[in-house]
Amino acid sequence: MIRLVNGFEIKYNEDFDAFFQDLLEAVISESKKTALEKFSSAPEGKNENDFFLQEVMDNCIYVTHQLFEIYKENEKMTKFIITGFLFNSVVLLAPHRKNSVKKEDAGETFH
């Protein structure tokens, strides 16, 4: 189980894709909720988006710290989770790339 800064918990799911999706959704929604609370009582000049980004970063740091703690007890699971995070991040960003990769020998575009 992973906990966010505000105490919200994400249970580990053996289906990594589902776990990753749940974690991303929780970080975004819980960060937004906390950012809105802080923004509503903030002095003039503070940007709502700045609060949101700060909350996202705080949650990412907190989750990373927990992964290092889990690593002490279960190295394989932590390596699997970190690899899954990296893989899913790349897959999520890949459609936004403008340049296609081409096979040099055949000159064909592949995805």
GUZA-642603 format. One record per residue: x, z, y of N, C-alpha, C in turn; residue in one letter. Coordinates in nm, 3 decimals, always signed. Atoms other than C-alpha are relative to their C-alpha. Layout:
BEGIN
  n.east    n.up n.north ca.east   ca.up ca.north  c.east    c.up c.north residuo
       X       Z       Y       X       Z        Y       X       Z       Y       a
...
***
This chain:
BEGIN
  n.east    n.up n.north ca.east   ca.up ca.north  c.east    c.up c.north residuo
  +0.084  +0.000  -0.116  +0.000  +0.000   +0.000  +0.090  +0.000  +0.124       m
  -0.070  +0.007  -0.128  +0.117  -0.081   +0.352  -0.092  +0.059  +0.106       i
  +0.077  -0.063  -0.107  +0.006  +0.119   +0.654  +0.045  -0.056  +0.135       r
  -0.033  +0.044  -0.135  -0.011  +0.001   +1.015  +0.018  +0.123  +0.089       l
  -0.030  -0.109  -0.093  +0.087  +0.210   +1.317  -0.122  +0.089  +0.025       v
  +0.121  -0.078  -0.028  -0.274  +0.318   +1.379  -0.060  +0.066  -0.124       n
  +0.045  -0.063  +0.124  -0.311  +0.434   +1.016  -0.080  -0.091  -0.092       g
  +0.076  +0.095  +0.083  -0.504  +0.130   +0.887  +0.084  -0.036  -0.123       f
  -0.073  +0.025  +0.124  -0.409  +0.067   +0.523  -0.038  -0.133  -0.062       e
  +0.018  +0.124  +0.072  -0.364  -0.261   +0.337  +0.048  +0.025  -0.142       i
  -0.037  -0.025  +0.139  -0.370  -0.221   -0.039  +0.073  -0.121  -0.055       k
  -0.075  +0.107  +0.062  -0.119  -0.421   -0.235  -0.086  -0.068  -0.105       y
  +0.077  +0.081  +0.093  -0.280  -0.702   -0.432  +0.099  -0.083  -0.081       n
  -0.094  +0.077  +0.082  -0.104  -0.868   -0.725  -0.004  -0.149  +0.032       e
  +0.009  +0.137  -0.050  -0.226  -1.200   -0.586  +0.067  +0.001  +0.137       d
  -0.078  -0.014  -0.123  +0.045  -1.224   -0.321  -0.065  -0.072  +0.117       f
  +0.062  +0.075  -0.110  -0.136  -1.489   -0.117  -0.115  +0.079  +0.063       d
  +0.111  -0.082  -0.051  -0.441  -1.263   -0.086  +0.056  +0.120  +0.076       a
  -0.062  -0.114  -0.067  -0.221  -0.964   +0.003  +0.057  -0.042  +0.135       f
  -0.061  +0.048  -0.123  -0.032  -1.166   +0.263  -0.107  -0.030  +0.104       f
  +0.110  +0.032  -0.092  -0.356  -1.293   +0.417  -0.064  +0.128  +0.054       q
  +0.058  -0.127  -0.044  -0.501  -0.941   +0.426  +0.092  +0.071  +0.100       d
  -0.096  -0.063  -0.089  -0.184  -0.810   +0.589  +0.002  -0.067  +0.136       l
  +0.000  +0.072  -0.128  -0.177  -1.084   +0.854  -0.126  +0.029  +0.080       l
  +0.126  -0.025  -0.068  -0.543  -1.037   +0.935  -0.006  +0.142  +0.056       e
  +0.001  -0.139  -0.046  -0.500  -0.659   +0.960  +0.093  +0.019  +0.119       a
  -0.093  -0.014  -0.112  -0.194  -0.682   +1.185  -0.061  -0.059  +0.126       v
  +0.059  +0.064  -0.118  -0.376  -0.921   +1.417  -0.120  +0.078  +0.052       i
  +0.122  -0.067  -0.046  -0.713  -0.745   +1.428  +0.026  +0.142  +0.048       s
  -0.028  -0.138  -0.040  -0.578  -0.390   +1.444  +0.087  +0.004  +0.126       e
  -0.082  +0.007  -0.122  -0.317  -0.487   +1.705  -0.086  -0.034  +0.120       s
  +0.091  +0.039  -0.110  -0.587  -0.651   +1.915  -0.086  +0.119  +0.041       k
  +0.085  -0.115  -0.028  -0.811  -0.345   +1.886  +0.078  +0.106  +0.080       k
  -0.082  -0.100  -0.070  -0.532  -0.108   +1.992  +0.042  -0.049  +0.138       t
  -0.041  +0.057  -0.128  -0.414  -0.343   +2.268  -0.115  +0.007  +0.101       a
  +0.116  -0.006  -0.090  -0.766  -0.359   +2.416  -0.024  +0.143  +0.050       l
  +0.015  -0.140  -0.040  -0.786  +0.021   +2.417  +0.104  +0.036  +0.106       e
  -0.108  -0.030  -0.095  -0.451  +0.048   +2.596  -0.018  -0.077  +0.131       k
  +0.019  +0.083  -0.119  -0.532  -0.236   +2.836  -0.108  +0.057  +0.090       f
  +0.112  -0.051  -0.079  -0.858  -0.076   +2.946  +0.040  +0.118  +0.087       s
  -0.043  -0.114  -0.082  -0.671  +0.227   +3.078  +0.136  -0.024  +0.066       s
  -0.132  +0.033  -0.056  -0.360  +0.044   +3.204  -0.007  -0.018  +0.152       a
  -0.005  +0.025  -0.144  -0.251  +0.027   +3.567  -0.006  -0.150  +0.029       p
  +0.007  +0.141  -0.042  -0.297  -0.297   +3.761  +0.133  -0.070  -0.029       e
  -0.120  +0.081  +0.019  -0.054  -0.577   +3.687  +0.041  -0.017  -0.146       g
  -0.032  +0.015  +0.141  -0.039  -0.530   +3.312  -0.090  -0.108  -0.060       k
  +0.068  +0.112  +0.062  -0.141  -0.830   +3.103  -0.050  +0.041  -0.139       n
  +0.057  -0.032  +0.132  -0.372  -0.791   +2.800  +0.084  -0.059  -0.113       e
  -0.081  +0.066  +0.102  -0.157  -1.037   +2.606  +0.130  +0.076  -0.026       n
  -0.123  -0.079  +0.017  +0.155  -0.825   +2.668  -0.025  +0.121  -0.089       d
  +0.036  -0.114  +0.086  -0.019  -0.525   +2.512  -0.016  -0.045  -0.145       f
  +0.021  +0.052  +0.135  -0.124  -0.736   +2.214  +0.133  -0.031  -0.068       f
  -0.129  +0.034  +0.059  +0.227  -0.873   +2.156  +0.083  +0.124  -0.033       l
  -0.071  -0.125  +0.027  +0.373  -0.523   +2.182  -0.054  +0.068  -0.126       q
  +0.060  -0.060  +0.119  +0.127  -0.394   +1.922  +0.038  -0.077  -0.126       e
  -0.040  +0.082  +0.116  +0.205  -0.686   +1.688  +0.144  +0.034  -0.038       v
  -0.140  -0.032  +0.028  +0.578  -0.615   +1.721  +0.014  +0.140  -0.060       m
  -0.007  -0.136  +0.054  +0.529  -0.242   +1.665  -0.046  +0.004  -0.145       d
  +0.049  +0.004  +0.138  +0.327  -0.314   +1.350  +0.099  -0.070  -0.092       n
  -0.098  +0.071  +0.082  +0.585  -0.562   +1.223  +0.120  +0.089  -0.031       c
  -0.111  -0.093  +0.021  +0.863  -0.306   +1.271  -0.040  +0.109  -0.099       i
  +0.050  -0.107  +0.087  +0.653  -0.039   +1.100  -0.013  -0.049  -0.145       y
  +0.014  +0.058  +0.134  +0.574  -0.266   +0.803  +0.139  -0.023  -0.061       v
  -0.136  +0.023  +0.049  +0.941  -0.364   +0.771  +0.064  +0.130  -0.045       t
  -0.055  -0.131  +0.037  +1.043  +0.002   +0.767  -0.056  +0.044  -0.136       h
  +0.062  -0.037  +0.127  +0.796  +0.063   +0.483  +0.056  -0.082  -0.115       q
  -0.059  +0.084  +0.105  +0.939  -0.230   +0.288  +0.138  +0.051  -0.040       l
  -0.130  -0.058  +0.033  +1.285  -0.073   +0.312  -0.015  +0.128  -0.081       f
  +0.025  -0.121  +0.079  +1.141  +0.253   +0.180  -0.043  -0.038  -0.143       e
  +0.044  +0.046  +0.132  +0.968  +0.069   -0.107  +0.121  -0.053  -0.078       i
  -0.120  +0.057  +0.062  +1.302  -0.106   -0.178  +0.078  +0.107  -0.077       y
  -0.073  -0.109  +0.066  +1.455  +0.232   -0.269  -0.055  +0.031  -0.138       k
  +0.066  -0.031  +0.127  +1.203  +0.271   -0.550  -0.023  -0.123  -0.087       e
  +0.034  +0.119  +0.077  +1.124  -0.087   -0.649  +0.061  -0.123  +0.068       n
  -0.075  +0.108  -0.063  +1.386  -0.342   -0.548  -0.062  -0.137  -0.027       e
  +0.057  +0.131  +0.035  +1.224  -0.633   -0.733  -0.127  -0.030  +0.079       k
  +0.124  +0.024  -0.073  +0.885  -0.587   -0.569  +0.028  -0.031  +0.146       m
  -0.032  +0.023  -0.141  +1.038  -0.566   -0.223  +0.059  -0.139  +0.021       t
  -0.057  +0.135  -0.012  +1.242  -0.883   -0.279  -0.109  -0.105  -0.014       k
  +0.112  +0.092  +0.020  +0.928  -1.057   -0.404  -0.086  -0.009  +0.126       f
  +0.083  -0.003  -0.120  +0.729  -0.947   -0.098  +0.070  -0.071  +0.115       i
  -0.074  +0.063  -0.110  +1.000  -1.053   +0.148  +0.010  -0.150  -0.021       i
  -0.004  +0.144  +0.030  +1.040  -1.391   -0.024  -0.136  -0.062  +0.026       t
  +0.135  +0.050  -0.024  +0.662  -1.435   -0.013  -0.031  -0.009  +0.148       g
  +0.020  +0.005  -0.145  +0.654  -1.350   +0.358  +0.067  -0.123  +0.058       f
  -0.075  +0.114  -0.054  +0.920  -1.608   +0.433  -0.065  -0.131  -0.044       l
  +0.062  +0.122  +0.051  +0.760  -1.874   +0.209  -0.131  -0.029  +0.072       f
  +0.129  +0.021  -0.064  +0.413  -1.823   +0.354  +0.014  -0.032  +0.148       n
  -0.023  +0.031  -0.141  +0.546  -1.826   +0.710  +0.040  -0.145  +0.019       s
  -0.043  +0.140  -0.007  +0.719  -2.159   +0.650  -0.117  -0.093  -0.029       v
  +0.114  +0.084  +0.036  +0.410  -2.305   +0.482  -0.103  -0.004  +0.113       v
  +0.095  -0.003  -0.112  +0.190  -2.193   +0.773  +0.049  -0.082  +0.119       l
  -0.054  +0.073  -0.115  +0.424  -2.352   +1.029  +0.024  -0.148  -0.030       l
  -0.034  +0.137  +0.036  +0.498  -2.674   +0.838  -0.097  -0.105  +0.056       a
  +0.092  +0.103  -0.053  +0.178  -2.861   +0.943  +0.015  -0.025  +0.150       p
  -0.014  +0.014  -0.145  +0.269  -2.808   +1.308  +0.124  -0.078  +0.041       h
  -0.121  +0.077  -0.031  +0.596  -2.997   +1.284  -0.039  -0.143  +0.030       r
  +0.035  +0.137  -0.040  +0.587  -3.336   +1.453  +0.076  -0.105  -0.079       k
  -0.083  +0.098  +0.069  +0.865  -3.507   +1.261  -0.019  +0.011  -0.150       n
  +0.005  +0.003  +0.145  +0.824  -3.612   +0.901  +0.141  -0.010  -0.054       s
  -0.129  +0.013  +0.066  +1.113  -3.585   +0.661  -0.005  -0.128  -0.080       v
  -0.002  +0.127  +0.074  +1.218  -3.919   +0.513  +0.105  +0.004  -0.108       k
  -0.099  +0.015  +0.105  +1.390  -3.991   +0.187  +0.100  -0.104  +0.048       k
  -0.100  +0.092  -0.053  +1.715  -4.151   +0.292  +0.021  -0.120  -0.091       e
  -0.030  +0.111  +0.090  +1.764  -4.358   -0.019  -0.116  -0.099  -0.012       d
  +0.112  +0.091  +0.017  +1.412  -4.504   -0.040  -0.069  -0.032  +0.131       a
  +0.065  +0.024  -0.128  +1.307  -4.486   +0.324  -0.146  +0.036  +0.004       g
  +0.141  -0.038  +0.006  +0.974  -4.332   +0.225  -0.020  +0.138  +0.063       e
  +0.034  -0.132  -0.055  +0.806  -4.044   +0.405  -0.062  +0.083  -0.110       t
  +0.064  -0.091  +0.095  +0.723  -3.745   +0.192  -0.034  +0.129  +0.071       f
  +0.045  -0.125  -0.064  +0.547  -3.417   +0.272  +0.017  +0.114  -0.094       h
***
